[in-house]
Amino acid sequence: MVEQLQPRYSLAWINKVSEVPQAEWDALAMPLNTPFFEWDWLNNMETSGSATAKAGWLPNHLTVWRDRHLIAAAPLYIKGHSYGEFVFDQQWADLAQRLGISYYPKLLGMSPFTPAEGYRFLIAPGEDEDEIVEMMLDEIDHFCDRNRISGCHFLYVDPEWRPVLERHGFTPWLHHSFIWSNLGFQSFDDYLNVFNANQRRNIKRERKAVEKAGLTLKTFTGDDIPNSLFPLMYTYYADTCDKFGWWGSKYLTRRFFEQLQPHYRHRVVFVAAYSEQDPHQPMGMSFCLTKGDRLYGRYWGSQQDIDCLHFDACYYSPIEWAIANDIQTFDPGAGGRHKKRRGFPATPNHSLHRFYDKRLSQILRSYIREVNELEQQEMDGINEALPFKQANANLDQIDGVL
């Protein structure tokens, strides 16, 4: 569907990113700090059968054109559930049900299954961003009204873009991730030195346990990655998800991992653990992505439970690689049970929300300040308990980096 707004612009809703030439989409996405809105990543989500209508993620991207040139795009999905978002809005869905309001479908802006900060509309340099954003939000509002969509939600929003959405009436909801920052470290020992003596000993002991198990960890990037590691990573990913049953969050298909090999390996970082008995087939692996000075942890798995391998493959070895490659921030992925003890402070991120039902909108606006204050208190409590030598001083340094 294409709707003419004025002689200069036309807007189009598309159901797959491949309807847009890759070069035009990436001209908008490549300048972003995040890799998760690049054409290859989103197209892989769709063509691999991972983010599809059948999975409850119907691609419904909004594009803006002028003279047949793409000047803006919003990666969007119509959702029939809240799985794979990692912003847990089930309480809002429950409230809507109690009020007799259909919460689903909803319109969602994020990179599927990827709880990493950076969402924003992709807008070509030199364009009037305020004009384009207002145009796109008006079209989103009309679309939701025409199709009886309960609300529009943008998750893990780029912090520089959040004020723009707030000016347009979106309500911010505070959450937190666990983010490591490079405080000018020159070596892994520099990283260790920020911890108190007890935690330094713990980290050294955990890495030593992996050595005693006869494992050597190797980090592979780009063209140096053996092709066999891509399908093997799916096997480990699927096994890890299966261990958690219903809560395992197994959203990606085998084809998704296989298609990374020819199309997205330049962003991939694998940490692979090899045993002395088999130097060719890793016993376990972690999967990260990198862009610029940022590193993102995604998934991990192993053939068997090996003491402390998870900590080394998912945290210590990626941090060691990050320091050696001038990475400034490392987002290790969802969850925080293990991360806070290893130097990942609770770091704020925001989602932005608009409900089209007046009752839901009024309740959201009435209570969101209290909800956000409680979230801030939780973050403060986590960060006060970090095992740093001088917690407050280190957090001040981290605030200066983020």
Sine and cosine of phi, psi and omega as CSV:
sin_phi,cos_phi,sin_psi,cos_psi,sin_omega,cos_omega
0.00,0.00,0.78,-0.62,0.04,-1.00
-0.85,-0.53,0.76,-0.65,-0.02,-1.00
-0.86,-0.51,0.85,-0.53,0.04,-1.00
-0.98,0.18,0.82,-0.57,0.02,-1.00
-0.99,-0.14,-0.67,0.74,0.01,-1.00
-0.35,-0.94,0.20,-0.98,-0.10,-1.00
-0.82,0.58,-0.49,0.87,-0.11,-0.99
-0.99,0.13,-0.49,0.87,-0.20,-0.98
-0.83,-0.56,0.48,-0.88,0.26,-0.97
-0.67,-0.74,0.56,-0.83,0.00,-1.00
-0.91,-0.40,0.61,-0.79,0.01,-1.00
-0.65,-0.76,0.71,-0.70,0.16,-0.99
-1.00,-0.04,0.77,-0.64,-0.01,-1.00
-0.83,-0.56,0.50,-0.87,-0.07,-1.00
-0.98,-0.22,0.06,1.00,0.13,-0.99
-0.37,-0.93,0.61,-0.79,-0.08,-1.00
-0.92,0.39,-0.38,0.93,-0.01,-1.00
-0.93,0.37,-0.16,0.99,0.10,-0.99
-0.94,0.33,-0.23,0.97,0.03,-1.00
-0.95,-0.31,0.73,-0.69,0.07,-1.00
-0.83,0.56,0.69,-0.72,-0.07,-1.00
-0.83,0.55,-0.67,0.74,-0.05,-1.00
-0.88,0.48,-0.61,0.79,-0.01,-1.00
-0.95,0.31,-0.67,0.75,0.02,-1.00
-0.91,0.42,-0.73,0.69,-0.06,-1.00
-0.93,0.36,-0.38,0.92,0.11,-0.99
-0.88,0.48,-0.46,0.89,0.05,-1.00
-1.00,0.02,-0.57,0.82,-0.13,-0.99
-1.00,0.05,-0.53,0.85,-0.09,-1.00
-0.88,0.47,-0.56,0.83,0.01,-1.00
-0.93,0.37,-0.25,0.97,-0.01,-1.00
-0.95,0.32,0.44,-0.90,0.07,-1.00
-0.93,0.36,-0.54,0.84,-0.06,-1.00
-0.99,0.10,0.58,-0.82,0.08,-1.00
-1.00,0.02,-0.08,1.00,-0.27,-0.96
-1.00,0.08,0.08,1.00,0.08,-1.00
-0.87,-0.50,0.23,0.97,0.08,-1.00
-0.96,0.27,0.46,-0.89,-0.12,-0.99
-0.83,0.55,-0.72,0.69,-0.05,-1.00
-0.88,0.48,-0.65,0.76,-0.03,-1.00
-0.92,0.39,-0.76,0.64,-0.03,-1.00
-0.92,0.38,-0.64,0.77,0.02,-1.00
-0.90,0.44,-0.63,0.78,0.05,-1.00
-0.89,0.46,-0.66,0.75,0.06,-1.00
-0.82,0.57,-0.65,0.76,-0.08,-1.00
-0.99,0.15,-0.75,0.66,-0.09,-1.00
-0.96,0.29,-0.36,0.93,0.02,-1.00
-0.99,0.13,-0.10,1.00,-0.04,-1.00
0.99,0.15,0.28,0.96,-0.01,-1.00
-1.00,0.06,-0.81,0.59,0.03,-1.00
-0.96,-0.28,1.00,-0.03,-0.07,-1.00
-0.65,-0.76,0.21,-0.98,0.05,-1.00
-0.86,0.52,-0.64,0.77,0.00,-1.00
-0.88,0.48,-0.56,0.83,0.01,-1.00
-1.00,0.09,0.01,1.00,-0.03,-1.00
1.00,0.05,0.23,0.97,0.03,-1.00
-0.81,-0.59,0.99,0.12,0.00,-1.00
-0.99,0.14,0.93,-0.36,0.04,-1.00
-0.87,0.50,0.74,-0.67,-0.03,-1.00
-0.49,-0.87,0.93,0.36,-0.15,-0.99
-0.99,0.12,0.62,-0.78,0.04,-1.00
-0.98,-0.19,0.77,-0.63,0.00,-1.00
-0.82,-0.57,0.49,-0.87,0.03,-1.00
-0.83,-0.55,0.75,-0.66,-0.09,-1.00
-0.81,-0.58,0.52,-0.85,0.17,-0.98
-0.65,-0.76,0.83,-0.56,-0.02,-1.00
0.79,0.61,0.68,0.73,0.05,-1.00
0.92,0.40,0.26,0.97,0.08,-1.00
-0.94,-0.35,0.71,-0.70,0.02,-1.00
-0.96,0.29,0.82,-0.57,0.02,-1.00
-0.89,-0.46,-0.20,0.98,0.03,-1.00
-0.31,-0.95,0.45,-0.89,0.03,-1.00
-0.44,-0.90,0.52,-0.85,0.08,-1.00
-0.80,-0.60,0.94,-0.33,0.10,-0.99
-0.92,0.39,0.90,-0.44,-0.09,-1.00
-0.69,-0.72,0.42,-0.91,-0.01,-1.00
-0.63,-0.77,0.64,-0.77,0.16,-0.99
-1.00,0.01,0.84,-0.54,-0.12,-0.99
-0.94,-0.34,0.70,-0.72,0.10,-1.00
-0.98,-0.21,0.07,1.00,0.03,-1.00
-0.35,-0.94,-0.08,-1.00,-0.01,-1.00
-0.91,-0.42,0.22,0.98,-0.03,-1.00
-0.96,0.28,0.56,-0.83,0.06,-1.00
0.99,0.12,0.15,0.99,-0.03,-1.00
-0.98,-0.18,-0.56,0.83,-0.02,-1.00
0.90,0.43,0.25,0.97,0.29,-0.96
-0.90,-0.43,0.93,-0.36,-0.27,-0.96
-1.00,0.00,1.00,-0.03,-0.06,-1.00
-0.98,-0.19,0.33,0.95,-0.02,-1.00
-0.88,0.48,-0.45,0.89,0.04,-1.00
-0.92,0.40,-0.55,0.84,0.06,-1.00
-0.94,0.33,-0.62,0.79,0.06,-1.00
-0.90,0.44,-0.64,0.77,0.03,-1.00
-0.91,0.42,-0.68,0.73,0.04,-1.00
-0.88,0.47,-0.69,0.72,0.02,-1.00
-0.86,0.51,-0.68,0.73,0.01,-1.00
-0.87,0.49,-0.67,0.74,0.01,-1.00
-0.89,0.46,-0.52,0.86,-0.01,-1.00
-1.00,0.01,0.00,1.00,-0.02,-1.00
0.97,0.24,0.46,0.89,-0.03,-1.00
-0.95,-0.30,0.70,-0.71,0.06,-1.00
-0.98,0.18,0.94,-0.33,-0.05,-1.00
-0.98,0.22,-0.56,0.83,0.03,-1.00
-0.95,-0.32,0.58,-0.81,0.07,1.00
-0.98,0.22,0.35,-0.94,0.09,-1.00
-0.76,-0.65,0.34,-0.94,0.02,-1.00
-0.97,-0.23,0.77,-0.64,-0.15,-0.99
-0.78,-0.62,0.71,-0.71,0.14,-0.99
-0.92,-0.39,0.93,-0.36,0.13,-0.99
-0.13,-0.99,0.16,-0.99,0.17,-0.99
-1.00,0.06,0.83,-0.55,-0.16,-0.99
-0.80,0.60,0.72,-0.70,0.11,-0.99
0.89,0.46,0.35,0.94,-0.16,-0.99
-0.79,-0.61,1.00,-0.03,-0.03,-1.00
-0.99,0.17,0.91,0.42,-0.03,-1.00
-0.79,-0.61,0.72,-0.69,-0.07,-1.00
-0.90,0.44,0.57,-0.82,0.10,-0.99
0.58,-0.81,0.03,1.00,-0.05,-1.00
-0.93,0.37,0.68,-0.74,0.14,-0.99
-0.24,-0.97,0.25,-0.97,0.16,-0.99
-0.92,0.38,0.63,-0.77,0.03,-1.00
-1.00,0.01,0.90,-0.44,-0.11,-0.99
-0.77,-0.64,0.73,-0.68,-0.05,-1.00
-0.89,0.45,0.62,-0.79,0.07,-1.00
-0.84,0.54,0.60,-0.80,0.03,-1.00
1.00,0.00,-0.21,0.98,0.04,-1.00
-0.99,0.16,0.36,-0.93,0.07,-1.00
-0.98,0.22,0.99,-0.12,-0.12,-0.99
-0.87,0.49,-0.68,0.74,-0.02,-1.00
-0.87,0.49,-0.68,0.73,0.00,-1.00
-0.91,0.42,-0.69,0.73,-0.03,-1.00
-0.92,0.39,-0.69,0.72,-0.01,-1.00
-0.88,0.47,-0.71,0.71,0.00,-1.00
-0.88,0.48,-0.66,0.75,0.03,-1.00
-0.88,0.48,-0.71,0.71,-0.04,-1.00
-0.93,0.36,-0.64,0.76,0.02,-1.00
-0.92,0.39,-0.61,0.80,0.07,-1.00
-0.88,0.48,-0.68,0.74,0.01,-1.00
-0.92,0.39,-0.62,0.78,0.05,-1.00
-0.89,0.46,-0.70,0.72,0.03,-1.00
-0.87,0.50,-0.70,0.71,0.01,-1.00
-0.90,0.43,-0.66,0.75,0.01,-1.00
-0.87,0.49,-0.72,0.69,-0.02,-1.00
-0.91,0.42,-0.60,0.80,0.03,-1.00
-0.92,0.39,-0.71,0.71,-0.01,-1.00
-0.89,0.45,-0.56,0.83,-0.12,-0.99
-0.96,-0.29,0.21,0.98,0.05,-1.00
0.81,0.58,0.73,0.68,0.07,-1.00
-1.00,0.08,0.75,-0.66,-0.13,-0.99
-0.95,0.32,-0.54,0.84,-0.07,-1.00
-0.23,-0.97,0.27,-0.96,0.06,-1.00
-0.87,-0.49,0.75,-0.66,-0.14,-0.99
-0.70,-0.72,0.80,-0.61,0.08,-1.00
-0.92,-0.38,0.85,-0.52,-0.11,-0.99
-0.95,-0.32,0.51,-0.86,0.04,-1.00
0.80,0.59,0.80,0.60,-0.14,-0.99
-0.96,0.29,0.64,-0.77,0.15,-0.99
-0.81,0.59,0.84,-0.55,-0.07,-1.00
-0.87,0.50,-0.46,0.89,0.03,-1.00
-0.96,0.27,-0.35,0.94,-0.02,-1.00
-1.00,-0.05,-0.33,0.94,-0.08,-1.00
-0.83,0.56,-0.70,0.71,0.01,-1.00
-0.86,0.50,-0.51,0.86,0.03,-1.00
-0.89,0.46,-0.72,0.70,0.00,-1.00
-0.93,0.38,-0.60,0.80,0.02,-1.00
-0.91,0.41,-0.60,0.80,0.05,-1.00
-0.89,0.45,-0.42,0.91,0.02,-1.00
-0.99,-0.10,0.28,0.96,0.16,-0.99
1.00,-0.03,0.13,0.99,0.06,-1.00
-0.99,0.17,0.57,-0.82,-0.08,-1.00
-0.99,-0.17,0.82,-0.58,-0.03,-1.00
-0.99,0.12,0.66,-0.75,0.07,-1.00
-0.85,-0.52,0.84,-0.54,-0.09,-1.00
-0.99,0.10,0.70,-0.72,0.10,-0.99
-0.70,-0.72,-0.06,-1.00,0.11,-0.99
-0.60,-0.80,0.50,-0.86,0.14,-0.99
-0.88,-0.47,0.10,-1.00,0.07,-1.00
-0.91,-0.42,0.92,-0.39,-0.16,-0.99
-0.84,-0.55,0.78,-0.62,0.11,-0.99
-1.00,0.02,0.66,-0.76,0.05,-1.00
-0.85,-0.52,0.62,-0.78,0.04,-1.00
-0.99,0.12,0.95,-0.32,-0.04,-1.00
-1.00,-0.01,0.69,0.73,-0.02,-1.00
0.98,0.20,0.41,0.91,-0.02,-1.00
-0.91,0.40,0.67,-0.74,0.09,-1.00
-0.96,-0.26,-0.22,0.97,-0.04,-1.00
-0.39,-0.92,0.21,-0.98,0.06,-1.00
-0.90,0.44,-0.54,0.84,0.05,-1.00
-0.89,0.45,-0.57,0.82,0.07,-1.00
-0.88,0.47,-0.67,0.74,0.07,-1.00
-0.87,0.49,-0.72,0.69,0.01,-1.00
-0.87,0.50,-0.54,0.84,-0.13,-0.99
-0.93,0.37,-0.26,0.96,0.01,-1.00
-0.98,0.20,-0.25,0.97,-0.06,-1.00
-1.00,0.05,0.36,-0.93,0.15,-0.99
-0.94,0.35,0.22,-0.97,-0.13,-0.99
-0.87,0.50,-0.63,0.78,-0.04,-1.00
-0.90,0.44,-0.70,0.71,-0.02,-1.00
-0.96,0.29,-0.52,0.85,0.11,-0.99
-0.86,0.51,-0.69,0.73,0.03,-1.00
-0.89,0.45,-0.65,0.76,-0.01,-1.00
-0.88,0.47,-0.70,0.71,-0.03,-1.00
-0.92,0.40,-0.68,0.74,0.05,-1.00
-0.89,0.47,-0.65,0.76,0.02,-1.00
-0.89,0.45,-0.66,0.75,-0.02,-1.00
-0.91,0.42,-0.66,0.75,0.04,-1.00
-0.93,0.36,-0.58,0.82,0.02,-1.00
-0.91,0.40,-0.57,0.82,0.01,-1.00
-0.89,0.47,-0.59,0.80,0.03,-1.00
-0.92,0.38,-0.66,0.75,0.06,-1.00
-0.88,0.47,-0.70,0.71,-0.02,-1.00
-0.89,0.45,-0.44,0.90,0.06,-1.00
-0.97,0.22,0.02,1.00,0.04,-1.00
0.98,0.18,0.42,0.91,-0.05,-1.00
-0.95,-0.30,0.60,-0.80,0.11,-0.99
-0.86,-0.52,0.78,-0.63,-0.02,-1.00
-0.99,-0.13,0.75,-0.66,0.03,-1.00
-0.83,-0.56,0.63,-0.78,0.01,-1.00
-0.95,-0.30,0.78,-0.63,-0.01,-1.00
-0.87,-0.50,0.62,-0.78,0.04,-1.00
-0.67,-0.74,0.47,-0.88,0.16,-0.99
0.78,0.62,-0.76,-0.65,-0.08,-1.00
-0.93,0.36,-0.24,0.97,0.01,-1.00
-0.99,0.16,-0.13,0.99,-0.03,-1.00
-0.97,0.25,0.83,-0.56,0.12,-0.99
-0.88,0.48,0.71,-0.70,-0.06,-1.00
-0.85,0.53,-0.49,0.87,-0.04,-1.00
-0.91,0.41,-0.32,0.95,-0.05,-1.00
-0.96,0.28,-0.40,0.92,-0.05,-1.00
-0.93,0.38,-0.81,0.59,0.06,-1.00
-0.92,0.40,-0.52,0.86,0.03,-1.00
-0.91,0.42,-0.58,0.82,0.03,-1.00
-0.89,0.46,-0.60,0.80,0.06,-1.00
-0.88,0.48,-0.68,0.73,-0.01,-1.00
-0.85,0.52,-0.70,0.71,0.00,-1.00
-0.94,0.35,-0.66,0.75,0.05,-1.00
-0.86,0.52,-0.74,0.67,-0.04,-1.00
-0.90,0.43,-0.65,0.76,0.00,-1.00
-0.90,0.43,-0.68,0.74,0.03,-1.00
-0.88,0.47,-0.70,0.71,0.02,-1.00
-0.88,0.47,-0.67,0.74,-0.04,-1.00
-0.89,0.45,-0.49,0.87,0.00,-1.00
-0.90,0.44,-0.42,0.91,-0.02,-1.00
-0.99,-0.12,0.08,1.00,0.08,-1.00
0.86,0.51,-0.75,-0.66,-0.03,-1.00
-0.83,0.56,-0.54,0.84,-0.05,-1.00
-1.00,0.01,0.16,0.99,-0.11,-0.99
-0.95,0.30,-0.33,0.94,0.08,-1.00
0.85,0.53,0.73,0.68,0.03,-1.00
-1.00,0.06,1.00,-0.03,-0.09,-1.00
-0.98,-0.21,-0.47,0.89,-0.11,-0.99
-1.00,-0.04,0.57,-0.82,-0.03,-1.00
-1.00,-0.05,0.24,-0.97,0.09,-1.00
-0.85,0.52,-0.63,0.78,-0.02,-1.00
-0.88,0.48,-0.54,0.84,0.03,-1.00
-0.85,0.52,-0.74,0.68,-0.02,-1.00
-0.93,0.36,-0.61,0.79,0.01,-1.00
-0.91,0.42,-0.59,0.81,-0.03,-1.00
-0.97,0.23,-0.26,0.96,0.11,-0.99
-0.89,0.45,-0.54,0.84,-0.12,-0.99
-0.88,0.48,-0.76,0.65,0.01,-1.00
-1.00,0.08,-0.35,0.93,-0.21,-0.98
-0.91,-0.40,-0.31,0.95,-0.13,-0.99
-0.59,-0.80,0.28,0.96,-0.08,-1.00
-0.90,0.43,-0.39,0.92,-0.01,-1.00
-0.91,0.42,-0.29,0.96,0.04,-1.00
-0.98,-0.17,-0.19,0.98,-0.19,-0.98
-1.00,0.07,0.64,-0.77,0.16,-0.99
-0.80,-0.60,0.86,-0.50,0.09,-1.00
-0.94,-0.33,0.71,-0.70,0.21,-0.98
-0.95,-0.31,0.88,-0.47,-0.10,-1.00
-0.88,-0.47,0.70,-0.71,-0.02,-1.00
-0.97,-0.25,0.89,-0.45,-0.04,-1.00
-0.95,-0.31,0.64,-0.77,0.06,-1.00
-1.00,-0.06,0.32,-0.95,0.04,-1.00
-0.91,0.42,-0.51,0.86,-0.04,-1.00
-0.96,0.27,-0.50,0.87,-0.03,-1.00
-0.67,-0.74,1.00,-0.03,-0.04,-1.00
-0.98,0.20,0.08,1.00,-0.07,-1.00
-0.93,-0.36,-0.50,0.86,-0.04,-1.00
-0.93,-0.37,0.91,-0.41,-0.04,-1.00
-0.90,0.44,0.61,-0.79,0.10,-0.99
-0.97,0.25,-0.43,0.90,0.00,-1.00
-0.31,-0.95,0.33,-0.95,-0.05,-1.00
-0.50,-0.87,0.47,-0.88,0.24,-0.97
-0.85,-0.53,0.46,-0.89,-0.10,-0.99
-0.85,-0.53,0.87,-0.50,0.03,-1.00
-0.81,-0.59,0.25,-0.97,0.15,-0.99
-0.80,-0.60,0.47,-0.88,0.01,-1.00
-0.68,-0.73,0.51,-0.86,0.13,-0.99
-0.42,-0.91,0.79,-0.61,-0.01,-1.00
0.86,0.51,-0.82,-0.58,-0.02,-1.00
-0.97,-0.23,0.46,0.89,-0.03,-1.00
-0.82,-0.57,0.55,-0.84,0.03,-1.00
-0.77,-0.64,0.66,-0.75,-0.04,-1.00
-0.79,-0.62,0.85,-0.52,0.10,-0.99
-1.00,0.10,0.66,-0.75,-0.04,-1.00
-0.86,-0.51,-0.90,0.44,-0.13,-0.99
-0.62,-0.79,0.21,-0.98,0.00,-1.00
-0.38,-0.92,0.27,-0.96,0.10,-0.99
-0.09,-1.00,0.23,-0.97,-0.01,-1.00
-0.47,-0.88,0.32,-0.95,0.01,-1.00
-0.93,0.38,-0.56,0.83,-0.04,-1.00
-0.48,-0.88,0.27,-0.96,0.03,-1.00
-0.96,0.28,0.89,-0.46,0.02,-1.00
-0.84,-0.54,0.81,-0.59,-0.11,-0.99
-0.78,0.63,0.85,-0.52,0.14,-0.99
0.94,0.33,0.07,1.00,0.02,-1.00
-0.89,0.46,-0.64,0.77,0.02,-1.00
-0.83,0.55,-0.71,0.70,-0.05,-1.00
-0.90,0.43,-0.63,0.78,-0.03,-1.00
-0.96,0.28,-0.71,0.70,-0.06,-1.00
-0.94,0.34,-0.54,0.84,-0.10,-0.99
-0.99,-0.13,-0.39,0.92,-0.06,-1.00
-0.84,-0.54,-0.88,0.48,-0.19,-0.98
-0.93,0.36,-0.75,0.66,0.01,-1.00
-0.91,0.41,-0.68,0.74,0.11,-0.99
-0.87,0.49,-0.61,0.79,0.04,-1.00
-0.91,0.42,-0.67,0.74,0.03,-1.00
-0.87,0.49,-0.68,0.73,0.05,-1.00
-0.91,0.41,-0.64,0.77,-0.01,-1.00
-0.88,0.47,-0.69,0.73,0.01,-1.00
-0.90,0.44,-0.67,0.74,-0.02,-1.00
-0.93,0.37,-0.36,0.93,-0.08,-1.00
-0.90,-0.43,0.38,0.93,0.11,-0.99
0.86,0.50,0.51,0.86,0.11,-0.99
-0.96,0.27,0.70,-0.71,-0.06,-1.00
-0.99,-0.16,-0.50,0.87,0.03,-1.00
-0.68,-0.73,0.58,-0.82,0.00,-1.00
-0.74,-0.68,0.92,-0.39,0.08,-1.00
-0.99,-0.16,0.95,-0.32,-0.13,-0.99
-0.99,0.14,-0.02,1.00,0.03,-1.00
0.93,-0.36,-0.12,-0.99,-0.11,-0.99
-0.94,0.34,0.37,-0.93,0.06,-1.00
1.00,0.03,0.41,-0.91,-0.04,-1.00
-0.63,-0.78,0.07,1.00,-0.10,-1.00
-0.82,0.57,-0.70,0.72,-0.06,-1.00
-0.99,-0.15,-0.28,0.96,-0.23,-0.97
-0.98,0.21,-0.62,0.79,-0.11,-0.99
-0.90,0.44,-0.49,0.87,0.00,-1.00
-0.98,0.21,-0.11,0.99,-0.08,-1.00
-0.88,-0.48,0.40,0.92,0.16,-0.99
1.00,0.03,0.45,0.89,0.07,-1.00
-0.94,-0.35,1.00,-0.06,0.00,-1.00
-0.91,0.41,0.46,-0.89,0.14,-0.99
-0.92,0.39,0.83,-0.56,-0.11,-0.99
-0.81,-0.59,0.75,-0.67,-0.11,-0.99
-0.93,0.37,0.58,-0.81,0.29,-0.96
-0.65,-0.76,0.30,-0.95,-0.09,-1.00
-0.78,-0.63,0.57,-0.82,0.28,-0.96
-0.94,-0.34,0.43,-0.91,-0.03,-1.00
-0.84,-0.54,0.69,-0.72,-0.19,-0.98
-0.71,-0.70,0.58,-0.82,0.15,-0.99
-0.65,-0.76,0.89,-0.46,0.11,-0.99
-0.99,-0.11,0.65,-0.76,-0.02,-1.00
-1.00,-0.05,-0.24,0.97,0.14,-0.99
-0.99,0.11,0.79,-0.61,-0.10,-1.00
-0.88,0.47,-0.54,0.84,-0.01,-1.00
-0.93,0.37,-0.74,0.68,0.04,-1.00
-0.89,0.46,-0.66,0.75,-0.01,-1.00
-0.88,0.47,-0.68,0.74,-0.01,-1.00
-0.91,0.41,-0.66,0.75,0.00,-1.00
-0.91,0.41,-0.68,0.73,0.03,-1.00
-0.84,0.54,-0.76,0.65,-0.06,-1.00
-0.93,0.37,-0.49,0.87,-0.03,-1.00
-0.96,0.28,-0.54,0.84,-0.16,-0.99
-0.92,-0.38,-0.17,0.99,-0.13,-0.99
-0.92,0.40,-0.52,0.86,0.03,-1.00
-0.89,0.46,-0.69,0.73,0.03,-1.00
-0.90,0.43,-0.67,0.75,0.02,-1.00
-0.87,0.49,-0.70,0.72,-0.02,-1.00
-0.93,0.38,-0.59,0.81,0.05,-1.00
-0.90,0.44,-0.64,0.77,0.03,-1.00
-0.91,0.41,-0.63,0.78,0.04,-1.00
-0.90,0.44,-0.66,0.75,0.02,-1.00
-0.90,0.45,-0.64,0.77,0.04,-1.00
-0.88,0.47,-0.65,0.76,0.03,-1.00
-0.89,0.45,-0.70,0.72,0.03,-1.00
-0.88,0.47,-0.68,0.73,0.01,-1.00
-0.87,0.50,-0.68,0.74,0.00,-1.00
-0.90,0.44,-0.67,0.74,0.03,-1.00
-0.88,0.48,-0.72,0.69,-0.11,-0.99
-0.96,0.28,-0.44,0.90,0.08,-1.00
-0.93,0.36,-0.39,0.92,-0.05,-1.00
-0.99,-0.15,0.10,1.00,0.01,-1.00
-0.89,0.46,0.63,-0.78,-0.09,-1.00
-0.99,0.12,0.73,0.68,0.04,-1.00
-1.00,0.03,0.37,-0.93,0.07,-1.00
-0.90,0.44,-0.70,0.71,0.01,-1.00
-0.74,-0.67,1.00,0.08,-0.17,-0.99
-0.83,0.56,-0.74,0.67,-0.09,-1.00
-0.91,0.41,-0.66,0.75,0.00,-1.00
-0.90,0.43,-0.68,0.74,0.00,-1.00
-0.91,0.40,-0.61,0.79,0.03,-1.00
-0.92,0.39,-0.58,0.82,0.07,-1.00
-0.88,0.47,-0.65,0.76,0.05,-1.00
-0.89,0.45,-0.68,0.73,-0.01,-1.00
-0.89,0.45,-0.67,0.75,0.03,-1.00
-0.85,0.53,-0.55,0.84,0.02,-1.00
-0.96,0.28,-0.38,0.93,-0.01,-1.00
-1.00,0.08,-0.67,0.75,-0.11,-0.99
-0.95,0.32,0.00,0.00,0.00,0.00
